[in-house]
Amino acid sequence: MRRSLFLDFDHEQWGRLRADTPMTLTESDLGRIRGLNESVSMDEVVQVYLPLSRLLNLHVAASQELYGATSTFLGHPESVRVPYIIGVAGSVAVGKSTTARLLRELLARWPNSPRVDLVTTDGFLLPNATLEARGLMHRKGFPESYDARSLLAFVADIKAGRVGVQSPVYSHESYDIVPGKRITLGAADIVIIEGLNVLQTRTDPDAPQTFVSDYFDFSIYVDADPDDLERWYLERFLTLQRTAFRRPRAYFNRYAHLSAQETSTIAAGIWREINAKNLRENILPTRERADLILEKSNDHSIRRVRLRKR
């Protein structure tokens, strides 16, 4: 029998690992962090995310100590401290953005007040004009729809301790890269990089065989049953159809005045032809590469945590 690479914890077992980690978020904070149609509770923050923030804080401290020891060994103890990089992966609609935001808030509130930056890989999607020219609009979100070289260079610069590294900006309203707009990162202690394919290893055969995940110090995969993912995606699409899609400049404005049934049919087609296919072919196969897997129940709550054995 094959032995698991992971230690398994149910909700209560994992919650006990919180130890004396203080609760630093308020209900108001949580309301600001929650994603669309998600219902993360304060209890879940206490039982799941506080223990996870404690684990990560211990990892960050150990990593900094090791880096200092290596710098001393090499004879340059004044070397620039490099950020600790956390990757967060998972399917569309699984709630990885909420997970990333929660971790950013909790980690930044530890007593040593580290600076924590959050970057999504959406900014490294190729512009729609480029995707259209290459016949890839129906593959948006697949590995080939990203500027992989720029993303890799961006993460490498962060890990080299460079200050002022810039990321392109993506607009979910226009469904495209915002021309000329960029986000500049400062001197962060921790950088969280969230995206569909951040644990991906397959690349163009002509591209360098170095991957974004090679620069991660810790990686998290947010997991859920594909049927639940589809339902959550359809629910979110219907909510957006009644809200954000009604903005005149919204890319999906053409769906704003359709009936609920028509919208559901369109959303189901997008899920089936794009998101479900990307999940099967590219995202789900990377799950076992993560250091920690958060497994969700059908109500979005975390039912199990799997931690890679060290």
N, C-alpha and C positions, 0 to 999 in steps of 0.2 A: 504494500500500500504506500502510495506517495505521501510524504509528510508535507504538511502545509508550511509555507514560508512565513505565515502570519500567526500572531496571537489574537484570539477572538475575545471580544468583550461585549456583553449585552449592555443596555442602557444603565442599569444600576451598578454593575461592576466597574464600568468606565467612570461613572460619576463619583465613586469613592476615591478615585485617584486625584480628585480636585485638591485633597488635603486642606490646607487653610488658605487657599487662593481667594482673595477678596472679590466680591462682586462689585464691579466698577461702572456697570451700565445701568441706566434708568429705563423705564418703560418708554419714555419719550425718545431716548437714544435708539432703542430697538425699533420703534415705529419708523424712524428715519432710515434705518439700515435695511429693513425687510424689503424683499423683492416683490414684484407684482404677483398677486394671488398666492403669496406664501404666508404661513402663519407660525413663524418661529416664536416660541414662547420663552418667557423668562426662565421657566424650569429647564427648558432645553439648553439655554445658554449656561445655566449653572451645572447641569449634568453632563453636557457634551463639550461645549466650547471653552469653559473655564479650565477643565483638565487638559484640553488640547493646548490652550495658551500656556499653561504651566509647563507642559512637555516641551513646547517650542522655546520658551524662555530658558529652560535648562540647556537645550541644544545650542541656542545662541551663545550663552555664557561659555559653554565648553568649547565652542568653535573659536570664540575670541581668545580664549586662553591658549588654545593650540596654535592659533595664528601668531600670538605673541611669542610663544616658545620657539616657533620656527624662525621668526624674525630675529630673535636673539641669537639663535644658532647660526644664522647666516651673517650676523654681524651688523645688521641695520635695524635695531629695535625701534627706530622712529618711523618705520614704514607706515604708509597710509593704511588704515584699517579698511578692509573690504566689506561690503554689505553681506549679510546673510540672506540668501535668496530662497524663497519658498514658492513652489509651483502649485497651482490649483487647477486641476483638469476635470472634465466631465462633459456630459451631453448638453445640448441645447435644452433649456427648460428644467434642468435638474436643480438649479439653485446655487451653482458654484460662485456666482457673483455675490450673493448674500453671504456665503461662507467666507469669501475673501474679505468683504467689508467688515464682517464681525471680527475676524482675526486681526485686521488692521486696527480696529478700535480697541480691542482687548490688549494686544501687544503694546500699543502706544501708551497704555495706562499703567504699565508696570512701574514700580518705584523708581527705576533708573531712567524712566521717560525716554525710551528710544524713539528715534524718528523712523516712522514706518511709511513707506510709499507703496501705492498700489497701481499697477499697470495692467491693462487688458490688451491682449494681442489683437483685438479688433482693429487697432490703429495700423497694424501691419498687413491688413487685407489689401490686395491690389485695388486701385480705383476701378469703379464700374466701367469706365471707358476702356480700360485695359482688359478687364474680364470679358467684356463684350467683343472686343477685337480678337481675343483668343478663344472665343466660344465657350467661356467658362462661367457665365452668369448662373447657369443651373447647377454649378459646382461650388457656389460660394460657401465658404466654411470648410471645404475640403483642403487638404494640405497644399495642393497646387494653386489655390486661390490666394495664398499669402506671399509676401515678399520675404521669403525665407532667409535670404542673405542679409537683408537689413535687420531683421529680427535677431538673427544670430549675432551680428555685429553689435547691436544694441545691448544684448545681455552680456556679451563679452566685455564691453566697455564698463558696464556696471560692476562686473566682478573684478575688473582691474582697478576699481576704486576711483574711476574718473568722475569728476563733478561736472554737472551741466549737461549730462547725456539727455538727448531729446528723442521724443516719441511722436509719431504722427497722431492726429486726432480723428476718430471715427464718429459720425453722427448716425444714431439709430433712427432719427427722424428722416433724414435724407437718404439713409441706407447707403452711405458712401463716405469716403475720406473727405475731410474738410480741407480744401486747397489752402496751402500756406500756413495752416495752424498747427502748432506743435506744443507738447507739454515738456517742460524742462525739469529734470530731477535734480534735487540738491544732494547734500552729503547725508545719505540715509544710512541707518544702522541695519535696517531690514527692508527688503523689497519683495513684495508679493506680486507674482506674475500669473495672471489668470487667463485661461483660454481653452478652447476645445482640444487643440492638438499639441499642448506644451510637453506632453510625454512621448510624442511621436518620434520614431527613429528612421522611418523610411523617407528618403529624399530623392531628388533627381540624381541619377547616377553620375552626372557631371559635376554635382555640387560637392563641396567639402564634406567629408564624413565626420563632421562634428555636429552635435545636436544641442538645441536649447537646453534640454534637461541635463546635459553634461555640466552645466554651471549651477544647477540647483543644489542646495544643501539639504533640502527636505522637500518632499512632494506629497500632495494630497489628491486623491481621486474621489469625487462625489458620485455615488452610484445609486441606481434605482432600477426597478423592473421596466423594461421597454414599454409595456402597456401603460404603466403609470406616467412615464415620460410623454407618451403621445397624448394622454388625457390632459396633462398639465399644459402641454404646448397648445392644444386646442382651446383650453380655458383662457390661457393668456392671450391668444390671438383674438378671441371674441371680446375680451376686455379692452384690448388695444383698438379694436374696430369701433368701439363705442367712445373711445377717448382720443389717444394720440393720432390715430389714422384720420381723424376729422380735421386736423390742421391742414390748411391749404397746401403747404410745401412738403407735406409728408409723402414719402415714396409710395406708401400703400394707401394714399388718399382715395384711389379708385375703388377701394373696397368699403369705404366709409358708409355708403348708403345702401349696401346690399342687405338682404334679409339674414337673419341668424342662420338659417339653413344653408343659404348660398355661401355665407362666410365659412361655416363649418366644413362644407364640401371642399372649398379652396384650401383651407388650412390643412385638412386631412391629406390633400394631394401634395402640398408642400412638404408635409412631414414624411409621407411615404416615399416621395421621389428624391428628396434631398437629405433631410435630417436623419431619418431612420437608416438610410443607406450609408451616410457618413459615420453614424454610430457603429454600425456592424463592421464596416470595412476599416475604419481608422481610429476611432476613439476607444471603443470597448476593448480592443486588443491591447491597449496600453495600460489597462487597469492594474494588472499585476506588477507593473514596474513601479508603482507608487510606494512610498514609505508608509502611508496610512490611507485606509479606505473608509469613508463614511457611507454606510449603507442605509438608504432611506426606506421608510414604510410608505404605504399608498396615500398617507395624509401629509407627506413631506417631512415628518419627524424622523430623527435618526434612531434606528432600532439596533444597530450593531456597529461596532468600531473594530477594524482589523489593523493591527500594528505589525509592521514587518519586524521579524526577529533580527537582532543584531549579533 
